[in-house]
């Protein structure tokens, strides 16, 4: 292994999650696999072809630079791609040439898309994003009225691929009224567009959380991010799903396992400090192992003296400060340990495991945050 660590992605776990999602989503509703943030840390280059093999034919990203990575990872010509956020006017040309659709949420982008399409003699595939209460991006009610004549003016250069919005706080039941207002606003503006002859090919409003909580809004497509990787958007959403279910078992499986190896093993005498500074004082003679992983690899410095890793089926504590490139763990209770033994940072070893959630809670990070911070340089390996 040339790298100091590697990430395994379970094909079997992903197949399980897709089967669960397809049983959950309304029949006839398409699933768009959201792969922004380097496929939530799972790695675009490895995850996207695996998803394609399992029948996923639509992917969503945030920006044009991500779109180019995903586009290069495609193995099937019929696979579609959608940009939900940032795309410069210069990149619009690339998107149109390659049949990549993109959100429009400001007048300048609509105009740029239409003018570029006319110059290329090829229609731009756009998704009209509606501002329903997120207060981030999208056309509000007043802007929709102004948008209608602009769309009609440029209709020969545009394909209205989709009509969409994003629910603010769908992962929390406390946002119930806000989300209900958003549903109402979306339906009103959608009807206004239809009444003026603007009929999108696809309506899509649900992210992972909304797909669980708002089955009535599955529409033509749902944008599934965190769920497909085996994680719930929030504890509330998991409880919401289980409500009324006879079978209370966890239906999702995590794809990701993060592993490294023992770099060195050494003895420490009682009274000696371990690592930088004086944060850890050996209370007894002890044995430590050095692991070539640090905060530059995504193992947070906040896990100093609090983190855990797994070695040979034992859960062992981090001792001393997490460095840029390595950390030390107390292996005094692990009888058989030697250089090159496997170290599990996230995942299972024997009968014990460290979940992304527990790892994240110790370092005060959300699942989303921790996963997307895993460096792209860490090799990803598909495991059957």
Secondary structure as GFF3:
##gff-version 3
##sequence-region A 1 384
A	DSSP	beta_strand	5	10	.	.	.	ID=ss1
A	DSSP	alpha_helix	11	24	.	.	.	ID=ss2
A	DSSP	beta_strand	30	34	.	.	.	ID=ss3
A	DSSP	alpha_helix	36	40	.	.	.	ID=ss4
A	DSSP	alpha_helix	44	53	.	.	.	ID=ss5
A	DSSP	beta_strand	58	61	.	.	.	ID=ss6
A	DSSP	alpha_helix	64	73	.	.	.	ID=ss7
A	DSSP	beta_strand	80	83	.	.	.	ID=ss8
A	DSSP	alpha_helix	89	97	.	.	.	ID=ss9
A	DSSP	beta_strand	101	104	.	.	.	ID=ss10
A	DSSP	alpha_helix	107	120	.	.	.	ID=ss11
A	DSSP	beta_strand	124	129	.	.	.	ID=ss12
A	DSSP	alpha_helix	141	153	.	.	.	ID=ss13
A	DSSP	three_ten_helix	155	157	.	.	.	ID=ss14
A	DSSP	beta_strand	158	164	.	.	.	ID=ss15
A	DSSP	three_ten_helix	173	175	.	.	.	ID=ss16
A	DSSP	alpha_helix	176	195	.	.	.	ID=ss17
A	DSSP	beta_strand	202	204	.	.	.	ID=ss18
A	DSSP	alpha_helix	208	213	.	.	.	ID=ss19
A	DSSP	three_ten_helix	215	217	.	.	.	ID=ss20
A	DSSP	beta_strand	221	224	.	.	.	ID=ss21
A	DSSP	three_ten_helix	226	229	.	.	.	ID=ss22
A	DSSP	alpha_helix	235	242	.	.	.	ID=ss23
A	DSSP	beta_strand	256	268	.	.	.	ID=ss24
A	DSSP	beta_strand	286	291	.	.	.	ID=ss25
A	DSSP	three_ten_helix	295	297	.	.	.	ID=ss26
A	DSSP	three_ten_helix	301	303	.	.	.	ID=ss27
A	DSSP	beta_strand	308	311	.	.	.	ID=ss28
A	DSSP	beta_strand	314	319	.	.	.	ID=ss29
A	DSSP	beta_strand	327	330	.	.	.	ID=ss30
A	DSSP	beta_strand	342	349	.	.	.	ID=ss31
A	DSSP	beta_strand	352	354	.	.	.	ID=ss32
A	DSSP	alpha_helix	356	362	.	.	.	ID=ss33
A	DSSP	alpha_helix	367	372	.	.	.	ID=ss34
A	DSSP	beta_strand	379	383	.	.	.	ID=ss35
###
